[in-house]
Amino acid sequence: MANNRLKEFFQLGELGNYFFRVFQKPDPNKKSNFNLRMMHGINKISILMFLAAIIIWIVKRVL
């Protein structure tokens, strides 16, 4: 029972799972087109820039 509650607490949901899917290697069995690859590439860049900005902001606040 406690194990199930702990597993439920750490569930990421759809948004968290998307972050993991974006940074995984593409599945060779799935068909992909140029627009989809570019969209995921732009999403990777924006996620990384957002995380960098948050880290810089936190460092400036602490120091």
PDBQT receptor file of N, H, CA, C and O in Angstrom, charges set to zero:
ATOM      1  N   MET A   1       0.825  -1.196   0.000  1.00  0.00    +0.000 N 
ATOM      2  CA  MET A   1       0.000   0.000   0.000  1.00  0.00    +0.000 C 
ATOM      3  C   MET A   1       0.870   1.261   0.000  1.00  0.00    +0.000 C 
ATOM      4  O   MET A   1       0.628   2.176  -0.787  1.00  0.00    +0.000 OA
ATOM      5  N   ALA A   2       1.885   1.317   0.880  1.00  0.00    +0.000 N 
ATOM      6  H   ALA A   2       2.082   0.573   1.519  1.00  0.00    +0.000 HD
ATOM      7  CA  ALA A   2       2.752   2.495   0.943  1.00  0.00    +0.000 C 
ATOM      8  C   ALA A   2       3.571   2.637  -0.334  1.00  0.00    +0.000 C 
ATOM      9  O   ALA A   2       3.821   3.755  -0.784  1.00  0.00    +0.000 OA
ATOM     10  N   ASN A   3       3.991   1.523  -0.921  1.00  0.00    +0.000 N 
ATOM     11  H   ASN A   3       3.788   0.615  -0.555  1.00  0.00    +0.000 HD
ATOM     12  CA  ASN A   3       4.761   1.555  -2.160  1.00  0.00    +0.000 C 
ATOM     13  C   ASN A   3       3.934   2.155  -3.289  1.00  0.00    +0.000 C 
ATOM     14  O   ASN A   3       4.458   2.917  -4.101  1.00  0.00    +0.000 OA
ATOM     15  N   ASN A   4       2.661   1.822  -3.349  1.00  0.00    +0.000 N 
ATOM     16  H   ASN A   4       2.236   1.203  -2.689  1.00  0.00    +0.000 HD
ATOM     17  CA  ASN A   4       1.772   2.335  -4.376  1.00  0.00    +0.000 C 
ATOM     18  C   ASN A   4       1.579   3.842  -4.212  1.00  0.00    +0.000 C 
ATOM     19  O   ASN A   4       1.544   4.569  -5.204  1.00  0.00    +0.000 OA
ATOM     20  N   ARG A   5       1.455   4.317  -2.976  1.00  0.00    +0.000 N 
ATOM     21  H   ARG A   5       1.484   3.726  -2.169  1.00  0.00    +0.000 HD
ATOM     22  CA  ARG A   5       1.267   5.749  -2.732  1.00  0.00    +0.000 C 
ATOM     23  C   ARG A   5       2.518   6.526  -3.110  1.00  0.00    +0.000 C 
ATOM     24  O   ARG A   5       2.429   7.635  -3.636  1.00  0.00    +0.000 OA
ATOM     25  N   LEU A   6       3.686   5.946  -2.843  1.00  0.00    +0.000 N 
ATOM     26  H   LEU A   6       3.759   5.045  -2.415  1.00  0.00    +0.000 HD
ATOM     27  CA  LEU A   6       4.946   6.595  -3.194  1.00  0.00    +0.000 C 
ATOM     28  C   LEU A   6       5.092   6.673  -4.707  1.00  0.00    +0.000 C 
ATOM     29  O   LEU A   6       5.506   7.703  -5.239  1.00  0.00    +0.000 OA
ATOM     30  N   LYS A   7       4.757   5.600  -5.397  1.00  0.00    +0.000 N 
ATOM     31  H   LYS A   7       4.421   4.764  -4.965  1.00  0.00    +0.000 HD
ATOM     32  CA  LYS A   7       4.825   5.586  -6.858  1.00  0.00    +0.000 C 
ATOM     33  C   LYS A   7       3.854   6.615  -7.443  1.00  0.00    +0.000 C 
ATOM     34  O   LYS A   7       4.186   7.289  -8.418  1.00  0.00    +0.000 OA
ATOM     35  N   GLU A   8       2.673   6.741  -6.866  1.00  0.00    +0.000 N 
ATOM     36  H   GLU A   8       2.403   6.194  -6.074  1.00  0.00    +0.000 HD
ATOM     37  CA  GLU A   8       1.682   7.708  -7.328  1.00  0.00    +0.000 C 
ATOM     38  C   GLU A   8       2.167   9.139  -7.103  1.00  0.00    +0.000 C 
ATOM     39  O   GLU A   8       1.900  10.019  -7.921  1.00  0.00    +0.000 OA
ATOM     40  N   PHE A   9       2.875   9.377  -6.000  1.00  0.00    +0.000 N 
ATOM     41  H   PHE A   9       3.092   8.662  -5.335  1.00  0.00    +0.000 HD
ATOM     42  CA  PHE A   9       3.380  10.714  -5.685  1.00  0.00    +0.000 C 
ATOM     43  C   PHE A   9       4.393  11.186  -6.724  1.00  0.00    +0.000 C 
ATOM     44  O   PHE A   9       4.415  12.366  -7.073  1.00  0.00    +0.000 OA
ATOM     45  N   PHE A  10       5.230  10.278  -7.221  1.00  0.00    +0.000 N 
ATOM     46  H   PHE A  10       5.213   9.319  -6.938  1.00  0.00    +0.000 HD
ATOM     47  CA  PHE A  10       6.282  10.646  -8.151  1.00  0.00    +0.000 C 
ATOM     48  C   PHE A  10       5.886  10.503  -9.619  1.00  0.00    +0.000 C 
ATOM     49  O   PHE A  10       6.758  10.568 -10.486  1.00  0.00    +0.000 OA
ATOM     50  N   GLN A  11       4.625  10.314  -9.922  1.00  0.00    +0.000 N 
ATOM     51  H   GLN A  11       3.917  10.261  -9.218  1.00  0.00    +0.000 HD
ATOM     52  CA  GLN A  11       4.195  10.256 -11.312  1.00  0.00    +0.000 C 
ATOM     53  C   GLN A  11       4.374  11.624 -11.950  1.00  0.00    +0.000 C 
ATOM     54  O   GLN A  11       4.103  12.649 -11.324  1.00  0.00    +0.000 OA
ATOM     55  N   LEU A  12       4.828  11.637 -13.186  1.00  0.00    +0.000 N 
ATOM     56  H   LEU A  12       5.049  10.804 -13.694  1.00  0.00    +0.000 HD
ATOM     57  CA  LEU A  12       5.143  12.894 -13.849  1.00  0.00    +0.000 C 
ATOM     58  C   LEU A  12       3.991  13.459 -14.667  1.00  0.00    +0.000 C 
ATOM     59  O   LEU A  12       3.944  14.662 -14.923  1.00  0.00    +0.000 OA
ATOM     60  N   GLY A  13       3.085  12.623 -15.070  1.00  0.00    +0.000 N 
ATOM     61  H   GLY A  13       3.123  11.646 -14.863  1.00  0.00    +0.000 HD
ATOM     62  CA  GLY A  13       1.989  13.089 -15.905  1.00  0.00    +0.000 C 
ATOM     63  C   GLY A  13       2.430  13.274 -17.342  1.00  0.00    +0.000 C 
ATOM     64  O   GLY A  13       3.544  12.908 -17.715  1.00  0.00    +0.000 OA
ATOM     65  N   GLU A  14       1.549  13.843 -18.143  1.00  0.00    +0.000 N 
ATOM     66  H   GLU A  14       0.644  14.140 -17.840  1.00  0.00    +0.000 HD
ATOM     67  CA  GLU A  14       1.819  13.993 -19.573  1.00  0.00    +0.000 C 
ATOM     68  C   GLU A  14       2.957  14.975 -19.842  1.00  0.00    +0.000 C 
ATOM     69  O   GLU A  14       3.792  14.728 -20.712  1.00  0.00    +0.000 OA
ATOM     70  N   LEU A  15       2.999  16.078 -19.111  1.00  0.00    +0.000 N 
ATOM     71  H   LEU A  15       2.321  16.280 -18.405  1.00  0.00    +0.000 HD
ATOM     72  CA  LEU A  15       4.031  17.083 -19.340  1.00  0.00    +0.000 C 
ATOM     73  C   LEU A  15       5.412  16.544 -18.988  1.00  0.00    +0.000 C 
ATOM     74  O   LEU A  15       6.362  16.742 -19.746  1.00  0.00    +0.000 OA
ATOM     75  N   GLY A  16       5.536  15.873 -17.862  1.00  0.00    +0.000 N 
ATOM     76  H   GLY A  16       4.765  15.711 -17.246  1.00  0.00    +0.000 HD
ATOM     77  CA  GLY A  16       6.821  15.299 -17.466  1.00  0.00    +0.000 C 
ATOM     78  C   GLY A  16       7.282  14.226 -18.423  1.00  0.00    +0.000 C 
ATOM     79  O   GLY A  16       8.470  14.138 -18.731  1.00  0.00    +0.000 OA
ATOM     80  N   ASN A  17       6.362  13.412 -18.895  1.00  0.00    +0.000 N 
ATOM     81  H   ASN A  17       5.397  13.484 -18.644  1.00  0.00    +0.000 HD
ATOM     82  CA  ASN A  17       6.726  12.371 -19.855  1.00  0.00    +0.000 C 
ATOM     83  C   ASN A  17       7.169  12.965 -21.185  1.00  0.00    +0.000 C 
ATOM     84  O   ASN A  17       8.012  12.386 -21.871  1.00  0.00    +0.000 OA
ATOM     85  N   TYR A  18       6.605  14.124 -21.560  1.00  0.00    +0.000 N 
ATOM     86  H   TYR A  18       5.921  14.594 -21.002  1.00  0.00    +0.000 HD
ATOM     87  CA  TYR A  18       7.008  14.770 -22.803  1.00  0.00    +0.000 C 
ATOM     88  C   TYR A  18       8.477  15.182 -22.732  1.00  0.00    +0.000 C 
ATOM     89  O   TYR A  18       9.214  15.020 -23.705  1.00  0.00    +0.000 OA
ATOM     90  N   PHE A  19       8.911  15.721 -21.571  1.00  0.00    +0.000 N 
ATOM     91  H   PHE A  19       8.312  15.853 -20.781  1.00  0.00    +0.000 HD
ATOM     92  CA  PHE A  19      10.301  16.125 -21.429  1.00  0.00    +0.000 C 
ATOM     93  C   PHE A  19      11.241  14.954 -21.641  1.00  0.00    +0.000 C 
ATOM     94  O   PHE A  19      12.290  15.112 -22.265  1.00  0.00    +0.000 OA
ATOM     95  N   PHE A  20      10.887  13.783 -21.134  1.00  0.00    +0.000 N 
ATOM     96  H   PHE A  20      10.035  13.654 -20.627  1.00  0.00    +0.000 HD
ATOM     97  CA  PHE A  20      11.727  12.609 -21.334  1.00  0.00    +0.000 C 
ATOM     98  C   PHE A  20      11.692  12.143 -22.778  1.00  0.00    +0.000 C 
ATOM     99  O   PHE A  20      12.718  11.727 -23.317  1.00  0.00    +0.000 OA
ATOM    100  N   ARG A  21      10.520  12.205 -23.420  1.00  0.00    +0.000 N 
ATOM    101  H   ARG A  21       9.687  12.543 -22.982  1.00  0.00    +0.000 HD
ATOM    102  CA  ARG A  21      10.412  11.764 -24.811  1.00  0.00    +0.000 C 
ATOM    103  C   ARG A  21      11.185  12.664 -25.760  1.00  0.00    +0.000 C 
ATOM    104  O   ARG A  21      11.766  12.182 -26.732  1.00  0.00    +0.000 OA
ATOM    105  N   VAL A  22      11.201  13.982 -25.489  1.00  0.00    +0.000 N 
ATOM    106  H   VAL A  22      10.729  14.373 -24.699  1.00  0.00    +0.000 HD
ATOM    107  CA  VAL A  22      11.877  14.917 -26.386  1.00  0.00    +0.000 C 
ATOM    108  C   VAL A  22      13.368  14.631 -26.433  1.00  0.00    +0.000 C 
ATOM    109  O   VAL A  22      13.982  14.749 -27.494  1.00  0.00    +0.000 OA
ATOM    110  N   PHE A  23      13.965  14.256 -25.303  1.00  0.00    +0.000 N 
ATOM    111  H   PHE A  23      13.466  14.160 -24.441  1.00  0.00    +0.000 HD
ATOM    112  CA  PHE A  23      15.403  14.072 -25.248  1.00  0.00    +0.000 C 
ATOM    113  C   PHE A  23      15.841  12.632 -25.521  1.00  0.00    +0.000 C 
ATOM    114  O   PHE A  23      17.032  12.334 -25.434  1.00  0.00    +0.000 OA
ATOM    115  N   GLN A  24      14.919  11.743 -25.844  1.00  0.00    +0.000 N 
ATOM    116  H   GLN A  24      13.951  11.985 -25.915  1.00  0.00    +0.000 HD
ATOM    117  CA  GLN A  24      15.283  10.379 -26.206  1.00  0.00    +0.000 C 
ATOM    118  C   GLN A  24      15.621  10.312 -27.692  1.00  0.00    +0.000 C 
ATOM    119  O   GLN A  24      15.237  11.183 -28.473  1.00  0.00    +0.000 OA
ATOM    120  N   LYS A  25      16.341   9.268 -28.060  1.00  0.00    +0.000 N 
ATOM    121  H   LYS A  25      16.653   8.561 -27.426  1.00  0.00    +0.000 HD
ATOM    122  CA  LYS A  25      16.616   9.054 -29.479  1.00  0.00    +0.000 C 
ATOM    123  C   LYS A  25      15.309   8.687 -30.177  1.00  0.00    +0.000 C 
ATOM    124  O   LYS A  25      14.462   8.009 -29.596  1.00  0.00    +0.000 OA
ATOM    125  N   PRO A  26      15.145   9.131 -31.410  1.00  0.00    +0.000 N 
ATOM    126  CA  PRO A  26      13.906   8.814 -32.130  1.00  0.00    +0.000 C 
ATOM    127  C   PRO A  26      13.794   7.315 -32.420  1.00  0.00    +0.000 C 
ATOM    128  O   PRO A  26      14.789   6.628 -32.655  1.00  0.00    +0.000 OA
ATOM    129  N   ASP A  27      12.565   6.842 -32.397  1.00  0.00    +0.000 N 
ATOM    130  H   ASP A  27      11.758   7.400 -32.207  1.00  0.00    +0.000 HD
ATOM    131  CA  ASP A  27      12.291   5.442 -32.691  1.00  0.00    +0.000 C 
ATOM    132  C   ASP A  27      12.434   5.217 -34.195  1.00  0.00    +0.000 C 
ATOM    133  O   ASP A  27      11.746   5.876 -34.975  1.00  0.00    +0.000 OA
ATOM    134  N   PRO A  28      13.312   4.301 -34.624  1.00  0.00    +0.000 N 
ATOM    135  CA  PRO A  28      13.497   4.096 -36.070  1.00  0.00    +0.000 C 
ATOM    136  C   PRO A  28      12.267   3.491 -36.739  1.00  0.00    +0.000 C 
ATOM    137  O   PRO A  28      12.125   3.588 -37.958  1.00  0.00    +0.000 OA
ATOM    138  N   ASN A  29      11.382   2.874 -35.973  1.00  0.00    +0.000 N 
ATOM    139  H   ASN A  29      11.498   2.796 -34.983  1.00  0.00    +0.000 HD
ATOM    140  CA  ASN A  29      10.187   2.269 -36.561  1.00  0.00    +0.000 C 
ATOM    141  C   ASN A  29       9.089   3.294 -36.822  1.00  0.00    +0.000 C 
ATOM    142  O   ASN A  29       8.196   3.048 -37.633  1.00  0.00    +0.000 OA
ATOM    143  N   LYS A  30       9.144   4.445 -36.141  1.00  0.00    +0.000 N 
ATOM    144  H   LYS A  30       9.869   4.645 -35.482  1.00  0.00    +0.000 HD
ATOM    145  CA  LYS A  30       8.126   5.476 -36.344  1.00  0.00    +0.000 C 
ATOM    146  C   LYS A  30       8.505   6.365 -37.521  1.00  0.00    +0.000 C 
ATOM    147  O   LYS A  30       9.667   6.730 -37.703  1.00  0.00    +0.000 OA
ATOM    148  N   LYS A  31       7.496   6.702 -38.313  1.00  0.00    +0.000 N 
ATOM    149  H   LYS A  31       6.553   6.406 -38.165  1.00  0.00    +0.000 HD
ATOM    150  CA  LYS A  31       7.732   7.578 -39.444  1.00  0.00    +0.000 C 
ATOM    151  C   LYS A  31       7.767   9.022 -38.945  1.00  0.00    +0.000 C 
ATOM    152  O   LYS A  31       6.931   9.430 -38.139  1.00  0.00    +0.000 OA
ATOM    153  N   SER A  32       8.735   9.784 -39.429  1.00  0.00    +0.000 N 
ATOM    154  H   SER A  32       9.414   9.453 -40.084  1.00  0.00    +0.000 HD
ATOM    155  CA  SER A  32       8.895  11.170 -39.006  1.00  0.00    +0.000 C 
ATOM    156  C   SER A  32       9.083  12.033 -40.235  1.00  0.00    +0.000 C 
ATOM    157  O   SER A  32       9.641  11.592 -41.240  1.00  0.00    +0.000 OA
ATOM    158  N   ASN A  33       8.612  13.269 -40.146  1.00  0.00    +0.000 N 
ATOM    159  H   ASN A  33       8.159  13.626 -39.329  1.00  0.00    +0.000 HD
ATOM    160  CA  ASN A  33       8.842  14.176 -41.260  1.00  0.00    +0.000 C 
ATOM    161  C   ASN A  33       9.676  15.364 -40.788  1.00  0.00    +0.000 C 
ATOM    162  O   ASN A  33       9.943  15.512 -39.596  1.00  0.00    +0.000 OA
ATOM    163  N   PHE A  34      10.079  16.196 -41.721  1.00  0.00    +0.000 N 
ATOM    164  H   PHE A  34       9.863  16.076 -42.690  1.00  0.00    +0.000 HD
ATOM    165  CA  PHE A  34      10.976  17.309 -41.442  1.00  0.00    +0.000 C 
ATOM    166  C   PHE A  34      10.366  18.278 -40.440  1.00  0.00    +0.000 C 
ATOM    167  O   PHE A  34      11.054  18.720 -39.520  1.00  0.00    +0.000 OA
ATOM    168  N   ASN A  35       9.098  18.615 -40.599  1.00  0.00    +0.000 N 
ATOM    169  H   ASN A  35       8.539  18.256 -41.346  1.00  0.00    +0.000 HD
ATOM    170  CA  ASN A  35       8.453  19.580 -39.714  1.00  0.00    +0.000 C 
ATOM    171  C   ASN A  35       8.420  19.083 -38.269  1.00  0.00    +0.000 C 
ATOM    172  O   ASN A  35       8.647  19.858 -37.340  1.00  0.00    +0.000 OA
ATOM    173  N   LEU A  36       8.146  17.824 -38.083  1.00  0.00    +0.000 N 
ATOM    174  H   LEU A  36       7.961  17.195 -38.838  1.00  0.00    +0.000 HD
ATOM    175  CA  LEU A  36       8.100  17.259 -36.734  1.00  0.00    +0.000 C 
ATOM    176  C   LEU A  36       9.483  17.267 -36.091  1.00  0.00    +0.000 C 
ATOM    177  O   LEU A  36       9.610  17.575 -34.906  1.00  0.00    +0.000 OA
ATOM    178  N   ARG A  37      10.509  16.934 -36.851  1.00  0.00    +0.000 N 
ATOM    179  H   ARG A  37      10.406  16.683 -37.814  1.00  0.00    +0.000 HD
ATOM    180  CA  ARG A  37      11.882  16.960 -36.313  1.00  0.00    +0.000 C 
ATOM    181  C   ARG A  37      12.294  18.379 -35.943  1.00  0.00    +0.000 C 
ATOM    182  O   ARG A  37      12.935  18.584 -34.913  1.00  0.00    +0.000 OA
ATOM    183  N   MET A  38      11.939  19.355 -36.761  1.00  0.00    +0.000 N 
ATOM    184  H   MET A  38      11.418  19.188 -37.598  1.00  0.00    +0.000 HD
ATOM    185  CA  MET A  38      12.279  20.747 -36.460  1.00  0.00    +0.000 C 
ATOM    186  C   MET A  38      11.521  21.238 -35.224  1.00  0.00    +0.000 C 
ATOM    187  O   MET A  38      12.081  21.965 -34.404  1.00  0.00    +0.000 OA
ATOM    188  N   MET A  39      10.257  20.846 -35.087  1.00  0.00    +0.000 N 
ATOM    189  H   MET A  39       9.802  20.255 -35.754  1.00  0.00    +0.000 HD
ATOM    190  CA  MET A  39       9.476  21.247 -33.925  1.00  0.00    +0.000 C 
ATOM    191  C   MET A  39      10.113  20.706 -32.647  1.00  0.00    +0.000 C 
ATOM    192  O   MET A  39      10.235  21.433 -31.661  1.00  0.00    +0.000 OA
ATOM    193  N   HIS A  40      10.517  19.446 -32.656  1.00  0.00    +0.000 N 
ATOM    194  H   HIS A  40      10.418  18.856 -33.456  1.00  0.00    +0.000 HD
ATOM    195  CA  HIS A  40      11.139  18.858 -31.473  1.00  0.00    +0.000 C 
ATOM    196  C   HIS A  40      12.509  19.485 -31.208  1.00  0.00    +0.000 C 
ATOM    197  O   HIS A  40      12.901  19.642 -30.052  1.00  0.00    +0.000 OA
ATOM    198  N   GLY A  41      13.226  19.837 -32.250  1.00  0.00    +0.000 N 
ATOM    199  H   GLY A  41      12.907  19.709 -33.189  1.00  0.00    +0.000 HD
ATOM    200  CA  GLY A  41      14.514  20.506 -32.071  1.00  0.00    +0.000 C 
ATOM    201  C   GLY A  41      14.355  21.867 -31.423  1.00  0.00    +0.000 C 
ATOM    202  O   GLY A  41      15.120  22.219 -30.526  1.00  0.00    +0.000 OA
ATOM    203  N   ILE A  42      13.372  22.635 -31.865  1.00  0.00    +0.000 N 
ATOM    204  H   ILE A  42      12.750  22.349 -32.594  1.00  0.00    +0.000 HD
ATOM    205  CA  ILE A  42      13.112  23.943 -31.270  1.00  0.00    +0.000 C 
ATOM    206  C   ILE A  42      12.651  23.783 -29.827  1.00  0.00    +0.000 C 
ATOM    207  O   ILE A  42      13.026  24.579 -28.966  1.00  0.00    +0.000 OA
ATOM    208  N   ASN A  43      11.850  22.772 -29.556  1.00  0.00    +0.000 N 
ATOM    209  H   ASN A  43      11.545  22.125 -30.256  1.00  0.00    +0.000 HD
ATOM    210  CA  ASN A  43      11.419  22.531 -28.177  1.00  0.00    +0.000 C 
ATOM    211  C   ASN A  43      12.596  22.188 -27.275  1.00  0.00    +0.000 C 
ATOM    212  O   ASN A  43      12.645  22.636 -26.130  1.00  0.00    +0.000 OA
ATOM    213  N   LYS A  44      13.545  21.401 -27.772  1.00  0.00    +0.000 N 
ATOM    214  H   LYS A  44      13.506  21.036 -28.703  1.00  0.00    +0.000 HD
ATOM    215  CA  LYS A  44      14.735  21.076 -26.982  1.00  0.00    +0.000 C 
ATOM    216  C   LYS A  44      15.508  22.336 -26.631  1.00  0.00    +0.000 C 
ATOM    217  O   LYS A  44      15.921  22.520 -25.486  1.00  0.00    +0.000 OA
ATOM    218  N   ILE A  45      15.703  23.204 -27.620  1.00  0.00    +0.000 N 
ATOM    219  H   ILE A  45      15.367  23.055 -28.550  1.00  0.00    +0.000 HD
ATOM    220  CA  ILE A  45      16.440  24.446 -27.391  1.00  0.00    +0.000 C 
ATOM    221  C   ILE A  45      15.719  25.316 -26.375  1.00  0.00    +0.000 C 
ATOM    222  O   ILE A  45      16.354  25.866 -25.475  1.00  0.00    +0.000 OA
ATOM    223  N   SER A  46      14.408  25.450 -26.504  1.00  0.00    +0.000 N 
ATOM    224  H   SER A  46      13.893  25.003 -27.236  1.00  0.00    +0.000 HD
ATOM    225  CA  SER A  46      13.670  26.319 -25.584  1.00  0.00    +0.000 C 
ATOM    226  C   SER A  46      13.659  25.764 -24.166  1.00  0.00    +0.000 C 
ATOM    227  O   SER A  46      13.732  26.535 -23.209  1.00  0.00    +0.000 OA
ATOM    228  N   ILE A  47      13.572  24.456 -24.008  1.00  0.00    +0.000 N 
ATOM    229  H   ILE A  47      13.513  23.829 -24.785  1.00  0.00    +0.000 HD
ATOM    230  CA  ILE A  47      13.608  23.847 -22.671  1.00  0.00    +0.000 C 
ATOM    231  C   ILE A  47      14.966  24.087 -22.030  1.00  0.00    +0.000 C 
ATOM    232  O   ILE A  47      15.042  24.447 -20.855  1.00  0.00    +0.000 OA
ATOM    233  N   LEU A  48      16.044  23.890 -22.793  1.00  0.00    +0.000 N 
ATOM    234  H   LEU A  48      15.982  23.597 -23.747  1.00  0.00    +0.000 HD
ATOM    235  CA  LEU A  48      17.386  24.094 -22.249  1.00  0.00    +0.000 C 
ATOM    236  C   LEU A  48      17.635  25.560 -21.896  1.00  0.00    +0.000 C 
ATOM    237  O   LEU A  48      18.246  25.849 -20.867  1.00  0.00    +0.000 OA
ATOM    238  N   MET A  49      17.174  26.480 -22.727  1.00  0.00    +0.000 N 
ATOM    239  H   MET A  49      16.677  26.246 -23.563  1.00  0.00    +0.000 HD
ATOM    240  CA  MET A  49      17.342  27.904 -22.432  1.00  0.00    +0.000 C 
ATOM    241  C   MET A  49      16.536  28.311 -21.200  1.00  0.00    +0.000 C 
ATOM    242  O   MET A  49      17.005  29.111 -20.390  1.00  0.00    +0.000 OA
ATOM    243  N   PHE A  50      15.354  27.780 -21.058  1.00  0.00    +0.000 N 
ATOM    244  H   PHE A  50      14.973  27.130 -21.717  1.00  0.00    +0.000 HD
ATOM    245  CA  PHE A  50      14.537  28.076 -19.880  1.00  0.00    +0.000 C 
ATOM    246  C   PHE A  50      15.213  27.580 -18.611  1.00  0.00    +0.000 C 
ATOM    247  O   PHE A  50      15.270  28.304 -17.617  1.00  0.00    +0.000 OA
ATOM    248  N   LEU A  51      15.728  26.350 -18.634  1.00  0.00    +0.000 N 
ATOM    249  H   LEU A  51      15.682  25.762 -19.441  1.00  0.00    +0.000 HD
ATOM    250  CA  LEU A  51      16.415  25.813 -17.460  1.00  0.00    +0.000 C 
ATOM    251  C   LEU A  51      17.673  26.613 -17.134  1.00  0.00    +0.000 C 
ATOM    252  O   LEU A  51      17.973  26.847 -15.964  1.00  0.00    +0.000 OA
ATOM    253  N   ALA A  52      18.405  27.032 -18.157  1.00  0.00    +0.000 N 
ATOM    254  H   ALA A  52      18.161  26.842 -19.108  1.00  0.00    +0.000 HD
ATOM    255  CA  ALA A  52      19.596  27.854 -17.922  1.00  0.00    +0.000 C 
ATOM    256  C   ALA A  52      19.216  29.192 -17.301  1.00  0.00    +0.000 C 
ATOM    257  O   ALA A  52      19.897  29.664 -16.391  1.00  0.00    +0.000 OA
ATOM    258  N   ALA A  53      18.140  29.809 -17.778  1.00  0.00    +0.000 N 
ATOM    259  H   ALA A  53      17.587  29.425 -18.518  1.00  0.00    +0.000 HD
ATOM    260  CA  ALA A  53      17.696  31.089 -17.223  1.00  0.00    +0.000 C 
ATOM    261  C   ALA A  53      17.266  30.941 -15.768  1.00  0.00    +0.000 C 
ATOM    262  O   ALA A  53      17.560  31.809 -14.945  1.00  0.00    +0.000 OA
ATOM    263  N   ILE A  54      16.580  29.861 -15.445  1.00  0.00    +0.000 N 
ATOM    264  H   ILE A  54      16.341  29.156 -16.113  1.00  0.00    +0.000 HD
ATOM    265  CA  ILE A  54      16.165  29.622 -14.059  1.00  0.00    +0.000 C 
ATOM    266  C   ILE A  54      17.390  29.433 -13.170  1.00  0.00    +0.000 C 
ATOM    267  O   ILE A  54      17.434  29.965 -12.061  1.00  0.00    +0.000 OA
ATOM    268  N   ILE A  55      18.379  28.686 -13.640  1.00  0.00    +0.000 N 
ATOM    269  H   ILE A  55      18.343  28.253 -14.541  1.00  0.00    +0.000 HD
ATOM    270  CA  ILE A  55      19.591  28.465 -12.848  1.00  0.00    +0.000 C 
ATOM    271  C   ILE A  55      20.337  29.787 -12.639  1.00  0.00    +0.000 C 
ATOM    272  O   ILE A  55      20.783  30.074 -11.528  1.00  0.00    +0.000 OA
ATOM    273  N   ILE A  56      20.475  30.586 -13.688  1.00  0.00    +0.000 N 
ATOM    274  H   ILE A  56      20.113  30.353 -14.591  1.00  0.00    +0.000 HD
ATOM    275  CA  ILE A  56      21.148  31.886 -13.560  1.00  0.00    +0.000 C 
ATOM    276  C   ILE A  56      20.386  32.781 -12.596  1.00  0.00    +0.000 C 
ATOM    277  O   ILE A  56      21.002  33.454 -11.769  1.00  0.00    +0.000 OA
ATOM    278  N   TRP A  57      19.077  32.804 -12.681  1.00  0.00    +0.000 N 
ATOM    279  H   TRP A  57      18.576  32.258 -13.352  1.00  0.00    +0.000 HD
ATOM    280  CA  TRP A  57      18.262  33.629 -11.800  1.00  0.00    +0.000 C 
ATOM    281  C   TRP A  57      18.429  33.208 -10.340  1.00  0.00    +0.000 C 
ATOM    282  O   TRP A  57      18.544  34.055  -9.454  1.00  0.00    +0.000 OA
ATOM    283  N   ILE A  58      18.443  31.904 -10.096  1.00  0.00    +0.000 N 
ATOM    284  H   ILE A  58      18.350  31.216 -10.815  1.00  0.00    +0.000 HD
ATOM    285  CA  ILE A  58      18.609  31.406  -8.730  1.00  0.00    +0.000 C 
ATOM    286  C   ILE A  58      20.000  31.753  -8.206  1.00  0.00    +0.000 C 
ATOM    287  O   ILE A  58      20.134  32.164  -7.054  1.00  0.00    +0.000 OA
ATOM    288  N   VAL A  59      21.032  31.596  -9.026  1.00  0.00    +0.000 N 
ATOM    289  H   VAL A  59      20.923  31.262  -9.963  1.00  0.00    +0.000 HD
ATOM    290  CA  VAL A  59      22.397  31.922  -8.608  1.00  0.00    +0.000 C 
ATOM    291  C   VAL A  59      22.511  33.403  -8.267  1.00  0.00    +0.000 C 
ATOM    292  O   VAL A  59      23.137  33.755  -7.268  1.00  0.00    +0.000 OA
ATOM    293  N   LYS A  60      21.917  34.279  -9.080  1.00  0.00    +0.000 N 
ATOM    294  H   LYS A  60      21.408  33.993  -9.892  1.00  0.00    +0.000 HD
ATOM    295  CA  LYS A  60      21.956  35.711  -8.798  1.00  0.00    +0.000 C 
ATOM    296  C   LYS A  60      21.235  36.052  -7.504  1.00  0.00    +0.000 C 
ATOM    297  O   LYS A  60      21.670  36.939  -6.769  1.00  0.00    +0.000 OA
ATOM    298  N   ARG A  61      20.145  35.362  -7.219  1.00  0.00    +0.000 N 
ATOM    299  H   ARG A  61      19.792  34.642  -7.816  1.00  0.00    +0.000 HD
ATOM    300  CA  ARG A  61      19.389  35.603  -5.985  1.00  0.00    +0.000 C 
ATOM    301  C   ARG A  61      20.167  35.169  -4.758  1.00  0.00    +0.000 C 
ATOM    302  O   ARG A  61      20.130  35.841  -3.728  1.00  0.00    +0.000 OA
ATOM    303  N   VAL A  62      20.865  34.058  -4.860  1.00  0.00    +0.000 N 
ATOM    304  H   VAL A  62      20.895  33.512  -5.698  1.00  0.00    +0.000 HD
ATOM    305  CA  VAL A  62      21.589  33.505  -3.703  1.00  0.00    +0.000 C 
ATOM    306  C   VAL A  62      22.870  34.294  -3.449  1.00  0.00    +0.000 C 
ATOM    307  O   VAL A  62      23.207  34.567  -2.297  1.00  0.00    +0.000 OA
ATOM    308  N   LEU A  63      23.585  34.663  -4.503  1.00  0.00    +0.000 N 
ATOM    309  H   LEU A  63      23.312  34.442  -5.439  1.00  0.00    +0.000 HD
ATOM    310  CA  LEU A  63      24.852  35.381  -4.328  1.00  0.00    +0.000 C 
ATOM    311  C   LEU A  63      24.600  36.824  -4.319  1.00  0.00    +0.000 C 
ATOM    312  O   LEU A  63      25.536  37.612  -4.183  1.00  0.00    +0.000 OA
TER     313      LEU A  63
